[in-house]
Structures are given as structure tokens and as C-alpha cells.
Amino acid sequence: MNTLFAGRMSRRSYFIRSILLSVISIIAFSVKQDAPLVYWLIIIVSNLYLVTISVKRLHDIGRKGFLAALSFVPYVNEILMLFLMFKKGDVSDNLYGAVPQR
């Protein structure tokens, strides 16, 4: 499980994956009435994956991944997501690994 959160992620990868997770959540919400169990499974898995990519993005800007816990705070999660989408990463290797390919 340590390798799940290890490494760094570029802004572009984070942006693309965040948008895909948002689309998946919207689709899941549209089928909520027909299959509530599937809805909850999709929401739980997508949120856990969002935390994982947030940790990697935080590593890219030289911050501890623990800050990804802010993803569970309403409204703060949106601010964090925008921050991670637009904040430039470290230009050289840092404590969390080599510079990700852009």
C-alpha cells in the first residue's frame, strides 16, 4: 500500500484524472435511482482514488500527503482541488521522488 501513495504526479495528469472522476461521479449519480448499491460503490472507489492522486500531487509540490485528508471537508475539498490543479510542481527532484514526466 505504500507504493499506492508513493511518487509524484504532474498537473496535467491530475487534471485529466480529476475530470474523469467527476464525470464518473455524475454518471453514477444519474443511475442512483436504479442501482443504489452500484452508486455507492462507484462513489466510494472514486473518492478513494481522488485521495490517492491528491497525495501524489501534494508530493509533487513538496507537501506532505496527509493534507489530502482535507478532501473530506466540504468546500475545502474544492479549494484544495483547484490549488492542486494550478500550483506548479517542484522543478527538481524532491523528497518524494523524481520530477514526473509532463
C-alpha positions in Angstrom: 0.0 0.0 0.0 3.0 2.3 0.4 3.6 2.3 -3.3 0.0 3.4 -3.9 0.8 6.8 -2.4 4.4 7.0 -3.4 5.8 9.2 -6.1 4.7 12.4 -7.7 2.1 13.4 -10.3 2.1 16.3 -12.8 -0.6 18.9 -13.0 -1.8 17.6 -16.4 -2.2 14.0 -15.1 -4.0 15.3 -12.0 -6.3 17.5 -14.1 -7.2 14.7 -16.5 -7.9 12.2 -13.8 -9.9 14.6 -11.7 -12.1 15.5 -14.6 -12.6 11.8 -15.4 -13.5 11.1 -11.8 -16.0 13.9 -11.8 -17.7 12.6 -15.0 -17.8 9.1 -13.4 -19.5 10.6 -10.3 -22.0 12.4 -12.4 -22.9 9.3 -14.3 -23.2 7.3 -11.1 -25.5 10.0 -9.7 -27.7 9.6 -12.7 -28.1 5.8 -12.1 -28.6 6.3 -8.3 -32.3 5.6 -8.6 -31.9 2.3 -10.5 -29.0 0.8 -8.6 -28.2 2.3 -5.3 -25.5 -0.2 -4.4 -23.6 0.4 -7.6 -23.9 4.1 -7.0 -22.3 3.9 -3.5 -19.5 1.6 -4.7 -18.6 3.9 -7.5 -18.7 7.0 -5.2 -16.5 5.3 -2.6 -14.0 4.0 -5.1 -13.7 7.3 -7.0 -13.3 9.3 -3.7 -10.5 6.9 -2.5 -8.8 7.2 -5.9 -9.1 11.0 -5.7 -7.4 11.0 -2.3 -4.6 8.8 -3.8 -3.9 11.2 -6.7 -4.2 14.2 -4.4 -1.4 12.7 -2.2 0.8 12.2 -5.3 0.1 15.8 -6.4 0.9 17.1 -3.0 4.2 15.3 -3.2 4.9 17.0 -6.5 4.7 20.4 -4.8 6.8 19.2 -1.9 4.0 18.9 0.7 3.1 16.0 2.9 0.3 13.7 1.6 -1.5 14.0 4.9 -3.0 17.2 3.7 -5.1 15.1 1.3 -7.4 14.5 4.3 -8.8 17.9 3.5 -10.6 16.2 0.6 -13.2 15.1 3.1 -14.0 18.6 4.3 -16.9 20.2 2.4 -16.0 23.3 0.4 -12.3 22.9 1.4 -12.1 19.9 -0.9 -13.0 22.1 -3.9 -10.4 24.7 -2.9 -7.8 22.0 -2.5 -8.6 20.5 -5.9 -8.2 23.9 -7.6 -5.0 24.6 -5.8 -3.6 21.2 -6.9 -4.6 21.8 -10.5 -2.9 25.1 -10.8 0.1 25.1 -8.4 3.3 24.3 -10.2 5.3 21.4 -9.0 8.9 21.4 -7.9 11.2 21.7 -10.9 13.8 19.4 -9.5 13.8 16.1 -7.6 12.4 16.4 -4.1 12.0 14.1 -1.0 9.2 12.3 -2.7 10.9 11.4 -6.0 12.0 12.5 -9.4 10.2 15.1 -11.5 7.2 13.4 -13.2 7.1 13.4 -16.9 4.9 16.3 -18.1 
